[in-house]
Each structure stands twice: as C-alpha cells, then as structure tokens.
Amino acid sequence: MTFKKFIFQLHKILGLTTGVVVFIVAVTGCCWAFKDEIEGLYDDYKKVSPQNQPILTPTKAKELATAIFPNNTVHGTLFKKKEDAIEVIFYDAEPEFYQSVFLDPYSGEVIQVDDHLSGFFAFILKGHMRLWLPKAIGEQVVGVSILIFIVIIISGFILWLPKKRKNLKQRLKFDWKKTTRWKRKNFDLHTVVGFYICSLALILAFTGSMMSYNWLKYVVYKSTGGQKEVSFIIPENVSENGMRETKIPMDYLIEKLSKENPNAESFELHYPKTADESIYVEVSNSKGLYYDSDYRFFDQNTLEEIETPSIYGKYENAKVADIIQRMNYDIHIGAIGGIAGKIIAFLVSLLTASLPVTGVLLWYGRTYKKKKALKSNKNA
C-alpha cells in the first residue's frame, strides 16, 4: 500500500466514523455564532431608567435574589452601566441549575428570571458540547471526535495535493460544464471547499479541543513559553479573620472599581465561598470580548488587592503565552475579529458541516459503483 492509499483509507474510515458528530457540532456552531446579536433584539427588560441615587450593594442584590432561589448557589452578580439591570447568576453543577435574576438596581424590584438551560440557544449549546447526550458521555464523544477531525483535515490536505503542478489549477476552482455529472460536482464540492476552509476549520477544531482538554491547554501554554499556572486560582485573604468592620467591605468594591475603570463594560463580582477566600471580580473591558478582561482579587476583610499566580489576572500583566490562552474562546467563536470574524466563523462552520455530507456521498458512490460493476460481471 502506497503512502497516499494509506492516507486515503485513514481519511475515509475516520470520516465515516465521526461524520455525524462533526456535522452536528458544525451546524450548532453556526447557530451559536450570532447568539449575542440575536438575543440583543429582545432583551429590553435588561434596561432601566437611570436614577440619581446609589445602586444596590452586592450584599443586598444577593439577599433579594436568594429569596427567589433559597436552595441554590449564587455564582456571582453582574453590574453594568447605570441604565442596566443587575444580574444575579445562580449555578449548581449537580443537579444542573443555571438561572439569572434581573433586578432594578435602584428599587431592588425583580424584573425577570431567565433559565439559561432552556430555550433555543441552550438546546444548541447542549448539542454543540455533548450531542444532547448525558454530559459525562457526550463531552467525551465530542472531544475525541474533534481531535480525530483534526487528523481528517490534515489527511484531506495531503490527498488534495496533486501529483503534478500542472494539475494544481483544477484543484482550486469549480470547472463545471453542462455535461459535468453530479458525482464530479460532489467531488469538487468536497475537495475544493475542503481546501479553502481547511486552515480556518483547523483553528476552530483546535481551539475547541483546547477547551475540552486541560492537558492540551497546558502543552500549548508551556510550549509558547508560559510560566504561570494555567488553571483559574482564587487566592486566599492576606489579613487575619475578625478584622471586618461593621459595614461589609465588599459593598464598597463596585463603586471603587467603577471610579477606577469608568470605561469598563461590566463588573462581575463573585462572593467568597469560605472565610479565607478572597473576593474576585471579572472586569470586562471590551464589549463581546473576553481575552482582555481583568481578573482582580481582593481581601474580603480589608479590600487589599491580591495577585494570583494564574494567567487569569490583570490583562496588563499578561505575557504572549497568557494572551494566546486568553484569546482561545474569542478565536473559537470568531469574536476576536468583531462582526466580520463572526461571519467568517459562521461560514466556515456551515461549509465544514457540508464536508461529512459530500464525503459520505463520495463513499456511497464509489461503493455502489463497485457493487454494480461486480453484479454486471456476474450476469455477463
């Protein structure tokens, strides 16, 4: 067996094995690309009339929201601009619970409760991440399939390369005539489309795999010269317990940060789970992006700022290897390039979804042709 024949067999077997998974992941990826823009068309309830008075403190916001879900865990509270509602986010892993309570920042009135595990985009995300299977099974199936898809992309490129340079031109465009049969058109759709999107599809697949596997994230980080911890680390307080004042220091934090960062998009405050854990606040500096956010940690007794050994600290302190890791999600969804980047991610995902379809048709056509030829020889 020659090298190319081996690559062809590998490409075919892996493609047939993972085709359904790749198709579902790619189609759901298309649907997810413009989630924020689509949801922005019907989220008027998140806006309020600005008032010339103080907004709710983190402690009060948590108290009001917990009255609605007393048996669930508050993940954090999101503070945006003066005209935005306060969002208190609840999350529990087992049993899975993910809802948000939106409060009027001035009166404390409950505006709306959103269930993030129901609705169209929740359905799409479950399909994208786990094929609507149980989490433990589905995530593994998707993770392995996307790693295999990376091999399929590379093997497909090797098969695409023509033996002679003069044949390169016909591999770069559709040369269809009225007499061109559908099998040839299908072959061109698979090979020409595959060539033009292979590099971007490889990026989407690789960034997706980095989110699935911590070992891959670690390897990429260390190979790019990273020196910090790749995992998210919340440092402990630096002060001793019992130093807290009558008023809770945490309640001054959002006001303090707002003055320091007047152009920030939002502040997501996370409440300490223990008496020793610091408060951490995710400061979003750009709308629709995550990589340049600041992750800041404060002693819950004194509000003294504490540094973390993780890559998730202040963006200004991030090195090249840190930035590469931080950009992973924004690259994966195309947000790194703004609306143009999302359009590209959408189109690449859509065209990627076509590859398993045209690939199966190629396999079926060749298999059916062989069977038909054998049958004709027997009847002759």
VOLO-529142 format. One record per atom (N, C-alpha, C): z, y, x. Coordinates in steps of 0.05 Angstrom, whole numbers, plus 5000, padded with zeros to 4 digits. Layout:
BEGIN
ZYX ...
end
This chain:
BEGIN
500049765017 500050005000 500050255018 498150435013 497950685028 500250875019 500651075036 502751275030 502351405003 499851494997 499351634972 499651444948 498951194952 499251004930 502250964924 503850954945 506750924942 507851174927 506951414936 507851654923 507051664894 504651574888 503651564861 505351384843 506051144854 507750964839 510551074834 511551204855 514251334853 514151554832 512151724833 511751944814 511551844786 510051634782 509551524755 512151404744 513451234759 515851094750 518151294744 518551484762 520651684758 519951864734 517451934731 516652104709 516951974682 516251714680 516551564655 519551524649 521151494670 524051444666 525451694655 524751924666 526252164659 524752364641 522352284633 520652474618 521952594593 523252434577 524452534553 526752734559 528352664580 530552844587 529453114597 527353104615 526153354625 524953514603 523653384584 522453524561 524653674545 526753534539 528953664523 530253894538 530853844563 532154054579 530354304582 527754254586 525954474589 525554634563 525254494541 524854634515 527354794508 529754674511 532154814505 532655054524 531655024549 531855244568 530155474559 527855424547 526155634536 527655784514 528955634497 530355764474 532755924484 533955844506 536355984516 535656244531 533256264541 532456494558 533056764546 532556794520 532957064508 535257064488 537256904494 539656884477 540957164473 541457304495 542857564493 541257764477 538657764481 536957954467 536757894438 536657634431 536457554403 539057604388 541357534401 543957584389 544457884385 543358044403 543758334402 542458454377 540758304363 539458404339 541358394314 543458234316 545158204293 548158204300 548858354321 551758374328 552858654324 552058784303 553059054298 556059064293 557158834285 560058824280 561758864305 560458844328 561858884353 562159184361 561059354344 561259644349 563259774330 564659974340 566560124323 566260424328 567460584312 567460874316 569560954336 568861074358 570861154379 572861354367 575361314375 577561484366 578961614390 580061844385 581461984406 584361894407 584761634413 587461524415 587361274433 589661184443 589660954461 588760704446 587460524462 586560264450 588860064452 588559834440 590559624441 591059534469 593459464475 594159354501 593359064502 593058944525 592458654527 594558484513 597058564515 599258414503 598958424472 598458654461 598158684432 595658544422 593458564436 591058434428 591458124427 592858024447 593357734447 595157654424 597157814418 599057764397 597657754369 595857954364 594457964339 592457724336 591157654357 589157444356 590557164354 592757134367 594256884367 595356824339 595657024323 596556984295 594456834279 591956854288 589856704274 589556424284 589856384311 589656114322 592256064338 594556024325 597055994339 597255734356 595555544351 595755284366 593655254387 592255474393 590155454414 590755644437 589255614459 589755754484 587955994486 589156224492 587556464498 586456454526 583856454528 582556444555 582656714568 582056924552 582057194563 581357394541 581557654548 580957864529 578858054542 576758104528 574558264538 574658554527 574858744546 574859024539 572259144549 570859294531 568359424539 568659724537 566759854525 566760144522 568460224498 568860494495 570560594473 569360524446 566760484444 565460424419 565160114414 566359954431 566159664428 568759544419 568459334402 570859184394 572059034417 574558974415 575958804435 575458514427 574758344446 574258064441 576357894454 577957754438 579957564449 578657284447 578457154471 577056904473 578956664475 578656474457 580256234458 578655994468 579855834486 578355604495 580355374502 579655134492 581154894499 579054674504 579554524525 577554314533 577854064515 580353984509 580753744492 582953794471 582253774446 579553754435 578154014439 575454004442 573954244449 574154454428 574954694437 575354924418 574555174433 572655324421 571655564435 570855774413 572755964408 572256164388 573156434398 572156644386 572856924393 573757074369 575857234372 576857404351 576257694360 574757834343 573958114349 575858304334 577058484349 579058664338 578158954341 578859124321 578459404324 580359504346 579359624367 581059694390 583159914383 582860044360 584760264354 586760174332 585760034311 587559964289 588659674292 587259514308 588059234310 587059054288 585459174270 584259014248 582358804258 582558564246 580758344253 578058404241 575958424257 573258494248 571758234241 571858044259 570357794255 571457574274 570957324266 571657094283 569056944287 568356894312 565956744319 566656474331 565256274321 565556004332 563155954351 563755934377 561655904397 560555624399 561855434384 560955154385 559155084361 558555284344 556855234321 554555444322 552455394306 550155574306 547955474323 545755624322 543255544336 543655514366 544755724379 544855724408 546955524418 549055474403 550955264411 549554994410 547854944390 546254704388 544354674412 543054894419 541154894441 542654834468 544954964472 546454924497 547354634500 548354514478 549154234479 546854054486 544454114476 542153954483 541353994512 541454244521 540754304549 542554174569 545154174563 547154084583 547753784580 547453674555 548253394552 546753244531 544453344523 542653194505 543953124478 545953284470 547453234446 549052974446 549452864470 551052624473 553952704479 555752504479 558552574488 558452694516 560152894520 560053054544 560052894570 561852694572 562052544597 559552384603 558152294583 555652144587 553252324590 552952514571 550652684571 550352854596 552452964606 552253134630 551352974655 552252724656 551452554678 548452484676 547552424652 544752354648 542952594655 543752824646 542153064652 542253124682 544553114694 544853174723 543152994740 543252734735 541652544751 538752574746 537952624721 535152654714 533952904727 535453114729 534353364742 534153324772 535953174784 535653114813 533152944817 532652754799 530252594801 527752774796 528052964778 525753144773 524953304798 526853364815 526253504840 524453324857 525053064858 523452874873 520652854860 520552864833 517952854819 516253094826 517453334827 515953574834 514753554862 516353464881 515453434909 513253224911 513652994898 511652784899 509052874885 509353024863 507053124849 505353314866 506753484882 505353664900 503753504921 505053294932 503653124952 501153004939 501352904915 499052784901 496852994895 497753244890 495853454884 494053524908 495153504932 493753584956 491153414959 488853554960 486253404962 485853284990 484353074992 483852955018 482053135035 480253275022 478353455036 478753735027 478453925046 478954205039 476854315019 474454205019 472354305001 473054234972 474854044968 475653974940 478054144930 479054324947 481354484940 480854664916 478454784916 477854974895 478054854867 477154604864 477154484837 480054404828 481854404847 484654344841 486154594832 484854824835 486255084829 485455204802 483555094788 482655214763 481655004744 481455074719 480354904698 477254944698 475854734704 472954754704 471854584681 472254684657 471554534634 468854624623 467354424613 464854474600 464954344572 462754374557 462654264530 462753954532 461753854554 461653554558 464153444570 466053614578 468553524591 470153364571 470853114578 472452944560 475353024560 476852944539 479653034536 481352914558 480552674568 482152554590 482052734615 479752844620 479453024643 481053274639 480853384614 482353624608 485353574610 486253344601 489153284603 489953254632 488253134649 488753104677 489053384690 487253564683 487353834694 489953984684 490553944659 493054074649 495453984664 495553724671 497853614686 497853714715 495553704728 495453764757 495354064763 493654204749 493354494754 495854644746 496754594721 499154724712 501554644730 501654394737 503854294754 503854444780 501554484792 501454624818 502454914816 501555054795 502255344793 505255394787 506455204774 509355244767 511255094784 510154924802 511954734817 514154884833 513455104846 515455244862 517655364845 516955484822 518955604804 520455394789 519155174781 520554954768 522554824787 521854814813 523654714833 526154884835 525755144834 528055334835 529855294811 528655274787 530255234763 531854974764 530454764773 531754494775 533954494795 533454624818 535454624840 537954784832 537455024820 539755184812 541355044789 539954894772 541354744751 542954524764 541854394784 543354174798 545854284812 545654524822 547954644836 550254694816 549554744791 551654784771 552854514762 551254304765 552154034757 553853904778 553253954803 554553804825 555953994845 558553974847 560054144866 559354074895 558753814900 558053744927 555553884937 553553914919 551154054926 551654344931 553354464914 554154744917 555454784945 557254594952 558654604977 556654585001 554854394999 552854355021 551154605025 550154715003 548554955005 550155195017 552555215008 554255445017 554855415047 555655185056 556255155084 553755165102 551555065091 549055075107 547955355110 548755535093 547955815095 549955995109 551955865121 553956005138 556456095123 556955985100 559256065085 561955985098 563956155096 566456105109 568856095089 568356165064 570556185045 570655925028 572455925009 572655704991 570655734968 569255514962 567055534941 568255534913 570555404910 571755384883 573055644875 573655674849 574955914839 577955884843 579156074857 582056054863 583556304853 585556254837 587356474828 589756474845 590156674862 592556674880 595156724865 597356644878 599956684865 600956974870 602957054855 604257324859 605257344887 605457594896 606657634923 609557734920 610357824896 613057914891 614757684881 617357724881 619157524870 619457564840 620057344826 620457364797 622957534791 622957654768 625257814760 624958104766 622758194778 622358474785 620958634762 620258494740 618758624719 620358844706 618959064698 620259284684 620459214655 621659394639 621959354611 619159334598 617359514606 614559504596 613059314614 611059174602 609558974616 607459104633 607559074659 605559204677 602659134670 602158894660 599458824652 598159024633 599759134616 598659314595 597659584607 598259634632 597259874645 594659814660 593959564663 591859484681 589059574672 588359534647 585759604637 585259904640 587260064633 587060354636 586660434665 588160304682 587960354711 585160284722 584160054714 581459964724 579260134712 579560224687 577560384674 577160654689 579360764699 579261014714 577960964741 578560734753 577460674779 574460604777 573660484755 570860384751 569760494725 569260754723 568360864698 565560764689 563960664707 561260564701 561160264695 563460134697 563459844692 562659774664 561359554660 560459464633 562759354617 564559204631 566759084616 568958984635 571258934624 573558824639 574558584623 574458354635 575458114621 578058024634 580258074620 582958024631 583857744623 584857594643 585857324639 588857314643 590257214623 593157214624 594256994642 596257044658 597456834676 598556604659 598056364669 598956124655 601856054663 602756154686 605456104695 606656364706 609256354711 610656594721 609756664750 608656464764 607856514792 604956594795 603356554775 600456604777 599856904773 597957004788 597157284785 595357324761 594957574754 593057644732 590357674745 588257564733 585657614744 583857744723 582257944734 580558094716 577758084728 575858004710 573058004718 571758264710 570958424729 569758684724 566658654726 565358684703 562458664702 561258934709 559658944730 558459194740 555659244730 554259034720 551459064711 551058914685 549759034666 549258904640 547358664644 548258434634 546558204634 546558054660 548058144680 548258004706 551157924712 551357714728 554057614735 554557624765 552557614782 552957574810 554457804823 554058044813 555358274826 558058354812 559158174796 561758234784 563958234805 566058384800 568458374818 570558204805 571658024820 573857854811 576357964825 578158084810 580458214822 583058094812 584958074829 587457934823 589858114829 591758114810 594058294811 596658154806 598658224822 601358124818 602258194790 603158004775 603858054747 606358214744 607958244765 610358404764 610058694774 608358724794 608058994806 605259114805 603258954797 600459024796 599259074824 600658974845 599558984872 597158804873 594958914884 592458744885 592758534907 591758294901 591958064919 589157964925 588657894950 586057784957 585957484953 583557384947 583257094943 581556984966 582056734974 580456614995 577756514985 577256544959 574856444947 572456634950 570056534945 567656704944 567756894920 569456824901 569656994877 571857194880 571157414894 572957634898 571457894892 571958104907 570458354904 567658314915 565658414900 562958384908 562358524935 563658744940 563158894964 563958734989 565658534985 566558365008 564858115011 562858074993 561257834993 559357835017 559157605031 557157565052 554657445040 552657405056 550057305047 550357035033 551956855045 552356585033 553856605006 555756795005 557156834980 555356934958 553557124965 551757244945 549757034935 548856854953 547056644944 548356474923 550856404927 552356234907 552756394881 553456644884 553956814860 551456854843 549156854856 546656904843 545556664828 546756434833 545656184823 545056184793 546956264776 546556254747 544556464739 544656704751 542756924744 539856844751 539556694773 536956594780 536056384760 537856204753 537255984735 536156074708 537256284697 536356384671 534356614673 533656684698 531656894701 532757174700 535357204695 536457474691 536357644717 536157514739 536057654765 533657844766 531557784751 529257954750 529058124725 531258164711 531158324686 529558184665 528458334646 526858214624 524458074635 523258174657 520858044668 521657764679 524057754691 524957494702 525457294680 526557394657 527057214635 524357114622 522357284622 519757194612 518556984630 518857024656 517856824675 519356554671 522056574669 523656324665 522856184639 522356344618 521456234593 518756084596 516856214608 514156094611 514255844629 515755864651 515955634669 517255394655 519355454639 520655234624 518855114604 517255284590 515455184570 513255014582 512155104605 510054954618 511154694631 513654714640 514954464651 515254254629 515854344604 516054154582 513454014576 511154144583 508554024578 507953804598 509153804621 508453614642 509153324635 511553264623 512152994615 510152894593 509253084576 507453014554 504652934566 503553114583 500953054595 501152814614 503452784627 503852554645 503852284630 505152274607 505252034591 502451974580 500952184572 498252144563 496452034585 496852124609 495352024632 495951724636 498551664636 499351384639 498251204617 498451304592 497451144570 494451104571 492951314579 490051304581 489251094601 490551104624 489850914646 490650624638 492950594627 493850324619 492150214597 491450384577 489850294554 487050224564 485950384583 483350344594 483150074608 485350004624 485349744638 485449514619 487149544598 487349324578 484749284563 483449514557 480849494543 478749364560 478749434586 476849314605 477249014608 479848934610 480448644612 479648494587 480048624564 479248494538 476248464536 474748664546 471848654545 470848434564 472148404587 471348194606 471747914595 473947884580 474547614568 472547544546 471647754531 469847704509 466947664519 466447744544 463747734554 462947444560 
end
